[in-house]
Amino acid sequence: MKIAVLGSGMVGNTIATKLVQLGHQVMMGSRTAKSAAGQEWLCSVGGKAQIGTFADAAALGESVFDCTNGANSLTALRAVGANNLRGKVLINVGNPLDFSKGMPTLTVCNTDSLGEQLQREFPEALVVKALNTVNCEVMVKPSLVPGDHNLFICGNDQGAKAKVNRWLCDWFGWKSENIIDLGDISGARGMEMWMPIWLRLYGKIGHPHFNLRLSIGSK
Ligand SMILES: NC(=O)c1ccc[n+]([C@@H]2O[C@H](COP(=O)([O-])OP(=O)(O)OC[C@H]3O[C@@H](n4cnc5c(N)ncnc54)[C@H](OP(=O)(O)O)[C@@H]3O)[C@@H](O)[C@H]2O)c1
């Protein structure tokens, strides 16, 4: 499959590398066509992929992983343009975190979310929020955390969510029954507001290979 991975940070890197290993045709997008981080990544996968601008990558991709910096994702996606996203599944992985004032805070929360902002800005894209609640190594290798543990997805389009569920299982090794559908894209509020707890747990545990497991009792 032709897949765009927008973002040259550790998340884009990890997801794009896994997709290349699986044999997909991947283009990593950055603000500039030949970013240093993009070129370094391309070398790391033995040149078996492409790099370009955010728009170049999204134009090539049949589906798009948005792994841009969450506080700047709207800017990054505006550079992509609506035409390059129309009708495509847009998997929004970022968290809208502002690190400028010490302990990170969310740039949007409670009554809105990054996932919703993107869906409003690009009404013809099929935005699915996914993977943002776990570390990037866990995203593509859930077995780093022992036992069953959960992932959330949400989005307005059932078909898009079904595809994402299948990709997460087939490509990354998640169990379908461990992926919890939180409903429409407003479910992104809770998924993004998980971040303050995740960051606290990271400080306490000392490494990022952990996740939550939902235990549901009877009524
Ligand atoms: N680290 C994890 O394990 C993890 C787990 C879950 C979710 N997340 C979230 O995933 C997102 C990506 O994280 P990351 O650490 O991989 O990368 P990051 O450093 O947060 O973001 C890197 C990407 O954002 C782009 N970017 C930065 N500032 C921009 C701006 N002003 N305008 C447009 N684009 C801009 C960069 O473009 P260039 O390529 O041009 O530099 C780069 O592609 C974040 O929101 C993070 O909170 C991270």
The ligand as an SDF file (V2000), in Angstrom:
LIG
                    3D

 48 52  0  0  0  0  0  0  0  0999 V2000
    7.0520    9.9520   21.5270 N   0  0  0  0  0  0  0  0  0  0  0  0
    6.0870    9.0810   21.6280 C   0  0  0  0  0  0  0  0  0  0  0  0
    6.3020    7.9010   21.8880 O   0  0  0  0  0  0  0  0  0  0  0  0
    4.6600    9.5460   21.4060 C   0  0  0  0  0  0  0  0  0  0  0  0
    3.6160    8.6850   21.6960 C   0  0  0  0  0  0  0  0  0  0  0  0
    2.3050    9.0810   21.4360 C   0  0  0  0  0  0  0  0  0  0  0  0
    2.0610   10.3250   20.8620 C   0  0  0  0  0  0  0  0  0  0  0  0
    3.1180   11.1710   20.6110 N   0  0  0  0  0  0  0  0  0  0  0  0
    2.8270   12.4750   19.9660 C   0  0  0  0  0  0  0  0  0  0  0  0
    3.1630   12.3270   18.5910 O   0  0  0  0  0  0  0  0  0  0  0  0
    3.5390   13.5970   18.0400 C   0  0  0  0  0  0  0  0  0  0  0  0
    4.8710   13.4570   17.3260 C   0  0  0  0  0  0  0  0  0  0  0  0
    5.8860   13.2830   18.2830 O   0  0  0  0  0  0  0  0  0  0  0  0
    7.4450   13.1650   17.8950 P   0  0  0  0  0  0  0  0  0  0  0  0
    8.1870   13.1780   19.1590 O   0  0  0  0  0  0  0  0  0  0  0  0
    7.6420   12.0640   16.9370 O   0  0  0  0  0  0  0  0  0  0  0  0
    7.7460   14.4540   17.0280 O   0  0  0  0  0  0  0  0  0  0  0  0
    7.6730   16.0140   17.3220 P   0  0  0  0  0  0  0  0  0  0  0  0
    9.0310   16.5150   17.5540 O   0  0  0  0  0  0  0  0  0  0  0  0
    6.6120   16.3310   18.3240 O   0  0  0  0  0  0  0  0  0  0  0  0
    7.1340   16.5060   15.8800 O   0  0  0  0  0  0  0  0  0  0  0  0
    7.9480   16.3730   14.7800 C   0  0  0  0  0  0  0  0  0  0  0  0
    7.2280   16.7280   13.5160 C   0  0  0  0  0  0  0  0  0  0  0  0
    6.4070   17.8920   13.6470 O   0  0  0  0  0  0  0  0  0  0  0  0
    6.7530   18.8470   12.6540 C   0  0  0  0  0  0  0  0  0  0  0  0
    6.6500   20.2040   13.1810 N   0  0  0  0  0  0  0  0  0  0  0  0
    7.2230   20.6860   14.3190 C   0  0  0  0  0  0  0  0  0  0  0  0
    6.9250   22.0010   14.4420 N   0  0  0  0  0  0  0  0  0  0  0  0
    6.1560   22.3390   13.3750 C   0  0  0  0  0  0  0  0  0  0  0  0
    5.5510   23.5560   12.9470 C   0  0  0  0  0  0  0  0  0  0  0  0
    5.6990   24.7000   13.6330 N   0  0  0  0  0  0  0  0  0  0  0  0
    4.8310   23.5310   11.8030 N   0  0  0  0  0  0  0  0  0  0  0  0
    4.6910   22.3920   11.0780 C   0  0  0  0  0  0  0  0  0  0  0  0
    5.2560   21.2110   11.4390 N   0  0  0  0  0  0  0  0  0  0  0  0
    5.9730   21.1890   12.5670 C   0  0  0  0  0  0  0  0  0  0  0  0
    8.2010   18.5430   12.3160 C   0  0  0  0  0  0  0  0  0  0  0  0
    8.4770   18.9920   10.9890 O   0  0  0  0  0  0  0  0  0  0  0  0
    9.9540   18.7900   10.3340 P   0  0  0  0  0  0  0  0  0  0  0  0
    9.9640   17.3590    9.8690 O   0  0  0  0  0  0  0  0  0  0  0  0
    9.9600   19.7620    9.2390 O   0  0  0  0  0  0  0  0  0  0  0  0
   10.9490   19.0610   11.4220 O   0  0  0  0  0  0  0  0  0  0  0  0
    8.2570   17.0470   12.4330 C   0  0  0  0  0  0  0  0  0  0  0  0
    7.8950   16.4160   11.2300 O   0  0  0  0  0  0  0  0  0  0  0  0
    3.5490   14.5650   19.2110 C   0  0  0  0  0  0  0  0  0  0  0  0
    2.3430   15.2850   19.2240 O   0  0  0  0  0  0  0  0  0  0  0  0
    3.6430   13.6610   20.4400 C   0  0  0  0  0  0  0  0  0  0  0  0
    3.0590   14.2480   21.5740 O   0  0  0  0  0  0  0  0  0  0  0  0
    4.3970   10.8050   20.8810 C   0  0  0  0  0  0  0  0  0  0  0  0
  1  2  1  0
  2  3  2  0
  2  4  1  0
  4  5  1  0
  4 48  2  0
  5  6  2  0
  6  7  1  0
  7  8  2  0
  8  9  1  0
  8 48  1  0
  9 10  1  0
  9 46  1  0
 10 11  1  0
 11 12  1  0
 11 44  1  0
 12 13  1  0
 13 14  1  0
 14 15  2  0
 14 16  1  0
 14 17  1  0
 17 18  1  0
 18 19  2  0
 18 20  1  0
 18 21  1  0
 21 22  1  0
 22 23  1  0
 23 24  1  0
 23 42  1  0
 24 25  1  0
 25 26  1  0
 25 36  1  0
 26 27  1  0
 26 35  1  0
 27 28  2  0
 28 29  1  0
 29 30  1  0
 29 35  2  0
 30 31  1  0
 30 32  2  0
 32 33  1  0
 33 34  2  0
 34 35  1  0
 36 37  1  0
 36 42  1  0
 37 38  1  0
 38 39  2  0
 38 40  1  0
 38 41  1  0
 42 43  1  0
 44 45  1  0
 44 46  1  0
 46 47  1  0
M  CHG  2   8   1  16  -1
M  END
$$$$
